[in-house]
Amino acid sequence: MKASPPDSFTAEQHTQAMNRRHFLRGLGACIALPSLASLVPSRLLAAQAAKGLATTATGAPLRTAFVYFPNGAIPSSWWPEGGGSNFRFGPTLEPLAALKNQLQVVSGLDHANAKGGKDGAGDHARGNGVFLTGVRLNKSATEIRAGISIDQVMAGQVGHLTRFPSLELTCDVERRSGSCDSGYACAYQHNLSWRSATTPMPPESNPRLLFERMFGGGAHGERAENARRRMEARRSVLDFVNEDTRRMQGRLDAHDRDKLDQYLTGIRDVEIRIGKAEQFGLNVDPDIDTPVGVPRSHGDHVRLMYDMLALAFKTDSTRIGTFTLAHDGSNRSFGEIGV
């Protein structure tokens, strides 16, 4: 709801202020779209900036992906048999047998804050919300309080080296508000990644949107030029907005000044991203077709999102990723495995 304009406003001034605010809000919606989608960092610049930070002995960057699948696994099928280097994978992990010498399967870990305790029911919400934060969630549908997740701690250290500090993926439809499981906010159940105790990092479920965010729209061979044009257009929009908002700040009441401050925070974030894109430059346009959208088959959806995450790592678009195959209360059928 908009605050009423001060009584000293004339009808003409009120109309002008309202039109200006409407126009700025329209620009804000444009700016909120995935920006500079085809710009990805230069490996050379990233390597120079890193100076050995989070790299292997050969200088290759270290990358981390956290993958969440819901409701656990069948222990007898999950855990390997034997010890040392002679262990044998069970049926669930058998497809990874060729990578056996590069894998560790760790047991004996526990997330005490994922247990109900005094909070009672709500395992489905706690499973997702505690996975990477490790904290006791505040059981409320409106007062969200979790904690910064480990992926965002990592992104805070190495995120400046890549175009995207982190990427968040899911194969579920996201809910950002309301109550989901036993009085817990839906935000807990639908987000693995948390920038702060109250700010989740919403994941992307559409592989096409994710691809265009990383590499831009259009066919192979057109994406770089499309990105350059978008960057020029958005730069001109930001130049206009900054000048325009400075002129109008003195004419707003306190309520609208607060709203404008929130808007300008988003503007500054976009400016930072544009500067970062200009610093890192354009990456090679991947020689693949843009995904059509969300596949009908859950199995195809999962595979395609894995491909998107692998492509993000391969192009050094990011070094930190999270991926939710499904959340615990999705009621999804998994026909591929007969469930």
N, C-alpha and C positions, 0 to 999 in steps of 0.2 A: 504494500500500500504506500502511495506517495504521500509525503508530508504536504500540508497545505502551504501555499506560498505566503510570505509575509504580507500583511495588509497594505504595506507601502508599494507593493507591486501594482503597476497598472495592468489593465487587461492585455495591452499590447506586449508589455514586458513578460507577463505570465505566459502568453502564447509563444513568444520567442524562446523563453527558457524551456518550456515543455518540448518544443520542437527540437531544440538543441540536445536535450537529454535523450529524447527518443532516437535521434540520429547517432549519438555516441553509443547508446546501447546497441544499436544495429551494428556499429563497427566492432563493438566488443564481441558480438556473436561471431563475426567474421574472424576476429583474432583468435577466438577460442577454438576454431577448427585446427586440425593438425597442421603445424606450420613447417614450412621449408622441408616438405616431406622427402624430397630426393637427395637432400644434403647429408652426406655421411663423412666421417673424419678421414683425413689423410693418414695412412699408416706411418709415413715418415715423420710428420709433425707430432703424432701421438707418441712415437718412439722417443723423439727428442725431448718431449715434455715429461715423459715418464721417468727417465734417468734411472732405470732399474727398478722402479716401483712396481710391485706385484708382477714380476716377470720370472720366467724360468731361467735356468743357467745359460740357455742359448739366447736369451733376450726376448723370446716370444712372450706375449702377454698371457697372464693367468686369467681364466674366465670361470664364472660360477653360475650354475643354474640350480634353483630349488624347485623340485617337481612334487606336487601334492596329489595323491590319489586317495579317495575317501574310504573310510570304514575298515581300514586295515587289510591284511592279506591272510590267506590260509597258511598257518605257520609251517606245516609239513611240506608245502609246496614252495614256500618262500626261502627258507633258510638252507644254505649249502650244507652238504655232508662232508665230514672230514675236516682236517685242520692244516695249517701251514699253506704251502704252495700246492698241495695235492688235493685240495677241496674240490668237490663236484657241485655244480649248480643244481638246484631243484627245478621242477617243471616251469615255474614262473620266470626264473632268471636264465633259463637255458638259452634263450635267443641271444644272450650276451656272452656266450661261451668263448667266442673268438677274441673277446677283449679281456679274458680272464686275468691276464697278467697286469692289466691296468686298473683293476677294480678292487675295492675293499667293501665288504659287507659287514657293517658294524652292528653289534648287538649290545644289550645291557644298558641302553639309554632310557631315560624316563622324563616325561613332562609332568611334574607334580601339579602344576597349575592348570592342567587340562582336566584334572579330576574334579568331580562335583564338590566334594567337601560340604561346607556350609551353604554353598550356592545351590545345591540340589541338581535338578534336571537341567539339560542344556548341552549335552555332550557334542551335538552336531555343530553348534556355534563355537564351542570352545576348541574343537579340533582344528578348525581353520585359523581362528584368531590367535591361538597360543603357539601354533606351529613354528613361526619364525620370530615371535616376540618373547615367548617364554614367561609372560607375565600373567597375573590373575586379572581376568577381564571384569570390568564393572558390569554387573548384571542389570541392565536397563535398556529399554528400547529407545530412549532419547538422550541419555547422558553417556556418551561414548567415551570410554577410557581404556585404551590398550597400552601399547608401548612401541617404541621404534623397533622395527624388525631388522634382523641381521643383514638382509640384503641391502637395506638403506644405510646401515652403518658402513658396509663395503662401498656403496655408491658414493658416500661422502668422502671416501679416501681416493677412489680412482675414477669417479664419474666425470671429472673434468678432462679426462684423457680421450673421451669419445663423444660422438654426436649426441647420444642419449645416455645419461647417467645410469639408467636401468630401464628394462622393459618388463611389463606385466601382462601375462597372457592367461586366458581361461577358455574353456570349452562350455561354460555355463552362461546362462542369461543372468546378468548382474542386477541386483537390487540394492539401491543406495540408501533407502530409508525404511522406516517401519520396524516391526517386530517379527522375527522369523521363528526361532526355536526357544520355547519355554521362557519368553520374556527378554531374551537377548536381542540387541539390535541386529538387523540384517547385515549391517556393515561388517560385523565380526565374521559372519558365515560366508561372505562373498569376497573377502579380501585377504590375501596372504601378506601383502606388502604394506607397511605403515611408515610414513615419513615422520610422524610424531604420535603421541598417545591418542590424539583426536583426529588425525588426518590420514586416512587410508590412501593408497595409490590404486585407483580403479583400474582393473585389467581390461584388455581388449579381447573380444571374442570373435571378431570378424577378420579372417585372414586377409581379405582384400583391403580393409581399412588399415590393418597393420602394415601390409606391404607398401601401400601408398604413403603411409606416414614415414616409412624408412626411405623409399626410393622414388616416390612421386607417381602421379597418374600418367596415363598414356602408354603407348606401345614402346617396346624396346627401341632405343635410338632417339626417342622424343623426350625422355624423362629429364635429362639434364637441362635442355632448353626450357621445358615447362617450369622447372624449379627456378631457373634464373629469372624468368618473367615474374613468377610469384614473389620472389624475394624483392625485386625492384618495386612491384606493386605494393607490397606490405611495408617496405621502407617508406614509400611516399605517404601511405596511410598514417604511419606512426609519426612522421614529421608533422603532418597536419594536426593529428590528435594532440600532440604535445603543445603545439602553439595555441590551439583552440581552447584546451582545458585551462591553460594559464590565464587566458583572458576571462574566463567565466568563473573562476574560483571565488572572486570577491563578490559575486552576485548571488551566491547560493546560501540557503539557510544551513544550519548546523547538520540537519539530517541528510541533506543532499551532499554536503561536503564530505560526510562520512562515506556515503555511497561512491562519491567520486574518488576518494582515496583508495577504496577497494578496487575500483576500476583501474586507476593508475598503477596499482601494484601489478595487475595483470599486464598492463602495457610494458612496464619495466622488465617483466619476465620475458616477454616476446623480444624486446630489444636485446636482452642478453643472449637469447637463442640465435637471433640474427647475427650478432657479433661473433658468436661461437661458430656458426655456419660459415661465415666469411673467413674465419681463422683456419678452419680445417679444410674448407674447400669441398669439391665434388669427388665422390668416389666413383669407381667404374660402375656403369649401369649393368646390373646383373642380367645376363642373357637368358631370361626366363619370362614366361607370360605372367601377367598379373592374375592372381587368383580371382575366380568369379564371385565368391562370397562364402557363406557358411554351408558346408556340405550337408546333405541330408543324413548321411551315415555318421554316427558318433565316431566310429573307428577312423573314417576318412578325415573327419574334423581334427581328431587328435594328431594323426600323422601329418596333416598339413600345418598345424600349429607348431609341431616339433620342427618341421622343415623351416618355418619362418624364424624360429629361435636359432636354429643352426645357421641360417643365412645371416642373421644379425651378428652372430659371433664371427662367421667367416669374413664378413666385410668390415669387421671391427666397428660396427655401429654402436655396440654396447659390449660390456664385459660382465654385466650382472643381469640375470633374468629370473623371473618366477613364473611358474606355469601350474595352474589348477586344472587337472583333468575333469574334475567334478567336485562339487562340495558335498558334504555328508548327508544333507537332507534334500537332495535334488529329486528323489523318487524316479530317477532315470532307470530305464531298462538297458542292460548291456547284452544285447543279442549276440554279439561276437563271442561271448563266453557262456551263453546259455543262461544268463541271469536276468 
